[in-house]
Amino acid sequence: MDINFEYYKIFYYVAKYKNITKAAFALGSNQPNVTRVMKLLESQLNTRLFVREPRGVSLTEEGEKLYFHVEAACRHLFYGQEEIFGRNLQETGTVEIGATESALHLFLLDVLHGFKARYPEIRIKIHNHNTPDIIKELMGGKLDLALITTPFPTPKQLFCEKMLDFKEILAGGRQYKNRWEGPVNLWELKDCPWIGLGKGTATYELYRAFFEEHHTKLELDVEVASSDLMLPLIGKNLGIGFVPESLAAPFWEEESIVQIPLNHPAPKRSIEVVFDPGWWKNRAADTFYKYLKNAL
């Protein structure tokens, strides 16, 4: 089917802004023309792409499917257009970064401060999602790269490189201070309430296997959606859990949490940069990646 690419470009802007008037302004066109083209595209595809709403439009299920592909294609074409025009893309452009909560706080925030000082003209967009959503967006070309905490399932087409190792410790609230005279075994803590990331997450599976290795079972009393929620909950004596040592330091200083010493260290973890070489055509992203490696 031979459909004018200009139709897809207009579709991209309408879907992006979810408003025909705003899309027309961005395109330097007018509302009637944009509406006409969208009707032609729907006719040629023989499907409805938009639903009109009081303040704009929303995508239908078929429209969402189409936008997934059109957004990635347009973004890479725009990058190529900028390169042809001769702009210095190493010091301009936009980098779309996916980051898990731990990777954001343990590594990315510190790196971004220096990067923005060195490359002030490069724009940064951070997408803070869980690991499965980040992997999905990488595979679809919606992100240039991502920083993810291990472990995570890695599709073969993705390139992964370790950026930073970090240590996790077992922490509890004030009530656990001096409760044990020395290091304890996991099975000795079976009656304590546990806090952690919920079932289905890679972190949960990591610690489930760790508990089984030490002849006990992980049963969470409080499940959280992201790791940044754990320390405040632990500090309120709602349970114990494994947290990154460096993130726990401020809580130690104010004595709202304490470390519970174990006879066996927590599993090793790291932060890795991940990207799909098949999608990566963004010079600004390449500049950011090289900066990450030098920052180490």
N, C-alpha and C positions, 0 to 999 in steps of 0.2 A: 504494500500500500504506500503510495507516494504522497506524503503529507508535507506541506510547506513547513520548514523548520521554524519560521517566524511564528507560526501558530503555537509551537511548543514553548518558544521564548515568552510569548504573551501569557500562555498558561502558567508558566513558572512564576511570573510576577503576580498574577492574580492569586495563585495558591500561596505564595509567600506572604503577601499582605492581607489576604482574606478580605479584600475590598477592591472593587473594580475601579473606583475613583482614584484610590492611591496607586493602583497598578498603572492606570493611564498616565498619571502625573510622572511616575518613575520612567515610563517609556517615552514620554514626550508626545503622547497621543491624546485621544479623547475617549470619554466613557462609551458613547455609542459604537465607536469602532472596535473597542476591546470586547464589548458585549457581542457584537456581530461575529468577531473571529472565534470567540468561545463557542458560539452556537454552531459555527461551521466545523470546528474541531469535534464537538460532540456528535455532529451529524456524520462526519467521516469515520469516527471510531464506533459509531452506532451504540453509544452509551452515555449516560448522564454523568457529568464530572463534578457539578456544583449544586448545592442547595442554597437558595436565597434565604437570608436571615435579616432581621430588622436593621442590624448594623453592618452588614456585609454579606459574605458568602462563606460556606464551609464545604469541604471536600466530601464527596460520597466515598464509599468503599473503593470503587473503581478509580476515582480521582486520587485517592491516597496511594494506590498501587502505581499509577502513572507518575505521580509527583516524586516517588522514591527514586525512579530512574531519571526523570527529567532534571531534578535538582542536581544530581551528581554530574550529569552531562553538561548542564549549563555552567556549573561552577568551574569545571575543567576547561571548557571553551573560553570562559572569561579570563582565566589565568593565561591561556595561550594568546589571547588577544592583547593582553597587557604586555606580554613578552615581545610580540611583534612590534608594538608601538615603542619599544625601546626603553621602557621604564626600568630603573634599577630595582629589580624585584628582591634582591638580597636585603635591601633596606626599606622596602615598602611591602604592602600587601597585608593579608590576614592569615592567621594560623588558627585553625579550629582544633582544640585540644580536648580530649575526653580524660577524666581523672576520677578515680575512686576517692572516697573520703580520706582514707589513710595516706594515699599517694599525694593528695593535695596538701595535707598539713605536714607530712614528714619531709617532702622534697620540693614539690612544684612551687609553692609560695615563695620560698627562699630564692629559687632559681629565677623566677619571674622578675623579682626586684632588680637584679643585675642585668637581665636581658633587656628590660624596658629602658634602663639607663643607657645601654649600648645601642639599642635599635628603637628609638622613640617613635619612628614612623610606622613600625609594624604593629598592626592591631591584633589583639588576642581575644579569642572567644573560648571560654571554658565551659564544658558540658560536664556537670557533676552527676554521674549516674552510677548504678551498680555495674558490676563486671559484665554480666550477660548483655545488658543494653549497650554498653560501650563496644563490645565485640560486634554486635549487630550493626551498629552505626559505622564502625570501621569497614566491615565487609561491604556495606552499601555505599561507601565513598563519601559519607557525610562528615567524617572527621579526617584530619590530616594525620594525626597520630594520637596515641593515648599513653597514659601512665597508670599502670595497674599493679596492684599488690598480688603476689603469688600466694597460693596456687590458683591457676585458672586454666580452663581448657583452651588449647591453641589450635585453630584451624591451620592446615598446612600452608595456606597462602600467606599467612601473616609472619612478619619478621619480628623477633623479640630479642631484646638486649638488656642485660642487667644494668641498672643504674646505681642501686644502693641496697645494701643489706641492712636489716633492722631487727632488733631483739624485742620480743614480747615477754612480759612478766605477768604473774598472777597478782591481782590487786583486790583489796577489799576495803571496806570503810573502817572508821576508827574503832569499831567494836572488835575488830580482829587484831588490834595491836597487842603484842605480847601474849596472844592466845596459845601459841605453841612455843616450846622452848627451843626448837631447832627446825630444820627442814622436814617437811611432811611428804607423804605419798598421796597421789591423787585419790586412792580409794578411801583415805582417811577423811576426805572432804565431801563424801557422798551425801551427807546430811545438810550441807550448806546450800543455800539458794544460789543458782548459777544464772549469769547474764551472758548473752552472746547473740551473734547473728543467727538468723533462723534457718530452718531446714531448707535445703535447696541451694544454699549459698556454698561457694567453694571453701570459705572459712569454716563453716559448720562441719563440712565433710572432713576437713583437715584435722579438726579437734576431735571429731567423733572417732577417727582412726587412732589418734593419739591416746585417747582415753582407753580404747580397746587394747592397745598395745600394753597399757599398764593395768590391765585386768579390772577395769571398771567401765561404767556406762555414762555417757553424757546426757543429762536430762536438764533442759533449760527451764527455769522458772519464769524468766523474763526474756522475750525475744525482741531484738531491735532491728530496724531496717537498715541502719548505717552505723558504722563504728564510732562516729563522733558522739553518739548518744550514750555510750557505755560508761565513760568516766563520770559524768554527772550522776548517773543512776547508782554507780558504785559508791560515790561520795555520799549519797543519801542512804547508805546502808540497805539498799534493796537487793544486794547480792554480790557475788565475786565473779571475776572474769579475767580473761587474758587481754591485755592492752599493750600498745607500743610503749616501750620504756621511756623514750624521749618525750612523748606526749603526756605521760603521767607525771613528769618532773614538777610542773607547777602545782599540781595537786598535793604532791609530797611536801613541798615547801610550806603550804598552808595547812598541812597535816589533816586534810580531809580524807585522804586514802593512805593505806599502808601496803607494802609489798608482803605477800605471803610466800616465804621461801619453800621451794620444792626440791625433792631429791633428784628430779630429772628435769632438765631444761625444756622450755617450750619448743615446738618445731621451728626450724629456721625459716625466715621469710625474707622477701626482697621486693623491691620496686623495679619494674621493667618498663622500658619504652617499647611500644608495639605499633606497627603500621603495616599497611598493605602496599608493597612495592608496585603492584599493578595499578594502583590509583594515584600514587604519590607523584604529582607533577608540579607541586607548589614550591617555588623558590624560597618563599618566606618560611615555609615549614622546614625546608632543608637547612636554612640558616639557624632556625631554632634547634633542630636536631644536633647540628654541629656545636652549638653553644652548650647544649646539655652534656655532650661528651667532654668538652673542655672544662666544664664546671666540676667534673668529677675530680 
